[in-house]
Amino acid sequence: MSRPAIALVTPWYGADITGGAETVCRGLAEHLAHAGHAVEVLTTCAWRFQSDWGKNHHRPGLETLNGVPVRRFRVRPRDGQAFHQVNLRLMRGLGISTADEQQFMQHIIGSDELVAYIGEHRDAYRFVFLPYMFGTSYWGARAAPENSLMMPCLHDEAYAHMAAFRALMPSLRGFLLLSQPERDLMQSLYGIPAERLHLIGAGVDAAAGANPARFREKHRLAGPYIVYVGRRDETKNTPLLLDHFRRMKLEQGGDLKLVLIGPGGMPAAAARPDVIDLGVTDEQTKHDALAGALCLVNPSLNESFSLVLMEAWLAGRPVLVHAGCAVTVGHCRAGHGGLFFANYAEFSGALRWLSEHPTEAAAMGAQGARYVRANFTWERVLAKMLRAVYGEAAG
């Protein structure tokens, strides 16, 4: 008897979609398919995180993207204003009522057609939902909990404490976790038995042919620069990075520049000649930028894995992360590939040390690369995932 296919369920999917969870999902789908495993992606017709969640950008139905069957479903109607009113309270750490929470779950991105499909085909798949906080995961997992696993991409935020998720999580078949701190948080928040918590990590593709000279020439960068890769918003702590960088330049001067890569706006007050905002770039440009940087800076407090840390290390460069993020600090300690800061003095001091110790900085990047290759190859990650999905004991 053949085992059921794996269905990766996510709000949006495509080669042009950026973001950590989206990249992990696409990597899993493509590597599973290319290895000959039965896999599909179930997603909505919405475009991406930054687009209108109530608008269908893609046509519904089945298509194949890079060898992966992708089945799209129309999004449900939603009241964006009602959602944002509740979401703003959550982002500000304010309490919400039961009615508010119901409104949030009703009007976040979701698809009734997708949920109906899951219910009708509950025994044909092992469903893997990611990330946890969207309607595709919440309503979809409720339709077939006994065959559902969650890759939550979890961090300690207001959404994780909602009653809806506290009720949902214990009913699911299992969880695919990206890091030990995420596993610890799952246990502390939801009391999930250890045998249902599978620590698999995330697969990382090695950068091919990174060319820092090409990046410098294209963007007229003669001096040193640091790189931030990710969304520009408060949840990723980018205002703190911009503030620390501005203060350092005012106090110390010098020719160091900050290169920003990724989606989202930037406050007009942050616009400076030494801040280069590239927006969303292609993968080659990102890898070229990382390879030539003094370091990658990731100030985020909310990470469940941080794929870009691994990419920086594979490019041979060290990283600088926020001391308040257990996941990124844990990677730095385990891989001996980076420094961390808790305040402005530590931020500026770390950058000064890296610039004054190029040999040691390169050694940190090399150590980080060895850590990635030892722990996050696709072969290793897929083997762990398949054991978890098809019912073997957690390792």
C-alpha positions, -999 to +999 in steps of 0.1 A: +000+000+000+015+033-010+018+060+016-001+093+013+015+122-005+029+152+014+008+184+009+026+216+019-001+242+028+009+278+027-008+312+021+012+321-011+037+303-033+059+311-062+095+317-074+091+354-069+080+351-032+106+363-007+106+356+030+120+329+053+090+307+057+082+310+020+117+301+010+118+271+033+085+259+018+096+262-017+129+245-009+111+216+007+087+212-021+113+213-049+138+190-031+111+165-022+098+164-058+133+162-073+141+133-050+110+114-063+087+118-033+050+124-038+044+161-029+020+189-037+016+225-026-018+237-016-021+275-016-043+304-023-046+326-054-032+356-035+002+369-047+024+374-016+026+387+019+028+424+008-001+422-015-039+425-009-049+393+009-084+396-004-075+397-040-070+367-063-038+373-083-034+338-097-059+316-115-074+288-094-065+252-103-034+230-108-002+241-123+034+228-122+063+250-110+098+237-113+086+201-111+062+207-082+024+204-085+008+235-071-029+236-065-044+271-060-077+281-044-096+314-043-092+335-012-122+341+010-138+376+013-124+395+042-128+428+060-092+442+060-100+471+082-116+449+109-085+427+108-060+455+110-078+470+140-072+438+160-038+431+145-026+466+156-036+458+192-017+425+190+014+441+176+014+467+204+011+440+231-024+450+241-051+426+252-079+415+229-113+400+237-127+367+225-148+385+199-116+403+187-098+370+183-127+355+163-126+386+141-089+382+136-092+345+126-121+353+103-105+381+084-068+370+081-059+355+048-078+322+042-096+301+016-129+282+022-123+262-010-089+251+003-103+240+036-131+221+018-105+203-004-085+193+027-116+179+044-126+160+013-091+145+008-081+142+044-068+106+039-050+112+006-023+134+022-001+141+051-006+179+054+022+201+065+011+237+073+034+267+075+036+291+090+012+287+119-005+321+122-024+324+089-060+312+082-046+286+057-029+269+086-056+274+113-087+265+094-069+239+072-054+220+101-088+220+119-103+201+089-080+171+093-061+173+126-052+136+127-033+139+094-019+174+100+016+185+110+026+220+116+059+237+107+050+267+128+080+290+123+072+300+158+086+328+180+073+343+212+048+369+200+013+379+208-002+356+181+013+325+196-006+332+229-040+334+213-066+310+226-073+297+190-038+283+187-037+270+223-068+250+214-055+239+180-019+228+186-025+198+210-049+182+185-024+179+156-004+148+146+030+164+150+053+194+146+083+201+124+107+225+142+135+245+128+156+250+160+159+239+196+147+272+210+116+269+188+111+233+201+114+246+237+089+273+231+064+249+216+066+228+248+063+258+271+034+274+253+013+244+244+025+214+265+030+192+234+044+158+242+081+154+232+074+125+208+053+149+186+081+175+184+104+167+156+135+189+153+144+188+116+160+222+108+159+237+073+178+229+042+202+255+028+213+258-008+250+267-012+255+299-032+271+292-066+296+316-080+291+346-056+310+376-070+315+405-046+335+425-071+305+424-095+283+438-067+307+466-058+311+477-094+274+477-101+265+498-070+297+519-069+309+506-035+346+512-030+346+510+008+332+487+035+295+479+039+272+458+061+241+441+048+206+436+061+184+411+043+147+409+052+114+428+055+116+465+066+092+467+095+090+468+133+086+430+137+121+426+122+135+454+144+148+473+113+140+507+130+166+498+157+192+489+131+186+522+112+188+542+145+220+525+156+237+529+122+227+566+120+241+572+155+273+554+148+279+575+116+272+607+134+297+598+162+324+581+142+320+592+106+339+569+082+329+554+049+310+524+061+276+519+043+245+500+051+229+479+023+193+469+027+178+440+007+142+430+009+106+442+007+089+469+026+092+507+030+117+528+048+109+559+068+119+591+049+139+602+080+162+571+075+171+582+039+209+589+039+236+587+013+253+560+033+221+538+033+217+519+000+181+505-003+180+479-031+145+466-023+138+430-036+167+417-056+174+384-074+192+356-055+225+362-073+227+398-063+219+389-027+247+363-026+272+387-043+263+413-016+268+389+013+301+377+000+316+412-001+301+425+032+319+432+064+291+412+079+254+405+078+234+423+105+202+406+117+186+427+145+154+407+146+141+393+179+115+371+162+132+342+144+126+305+143+156+297+121+170+327+101+179+313+067+199+344+059+224+337+086+232+304+069+235+321+035+259+347+050+281+319+064+281+300+032+293+332+015+322+332+040+311+362+061+304+366+099+271+378+113+260+403+139+227+395+157+205+408+185+214+393+219+176+391+227+169+364+200+176+329+214+175+313+179+201+335+162+223+337+193+221+299+196+233+295+160+262+319+166+273+300+197+270+266+180+286+277+148+312+302+163+303+324+134+291+356+148+287+383+175+257+397+192+247+430+206+222+441+233+226+479+229+241+506+208+276+504+224+278+467+217+265+472+181+291+499+173+319+480+192+312+448+173+314+465+139+346+483+149+361+450+160+352+432+128+366+460+107+399+460+126+402+422+126+397+410+091+415+377+095+394+368+126+362+379+108+370+356+078+377+328+102+343+333+118+326+331+084+345+299+076+334+284+110+298+293+103+300+277+069+312+244+084+283+245+109+258+249+080+273+220+060+274+198+090+237+203+100+216+217+073+222+199+040+190+190+022+197+153+024+199+154+062+168+177+066+146+156+042+155+124+059+144+138+093+112+153+077+102+120+061+107+101+094+085+126+112+057+128+086+053+091+082+051+083+119+085+072+131+097+084+165+111+119+169+149+121+169 
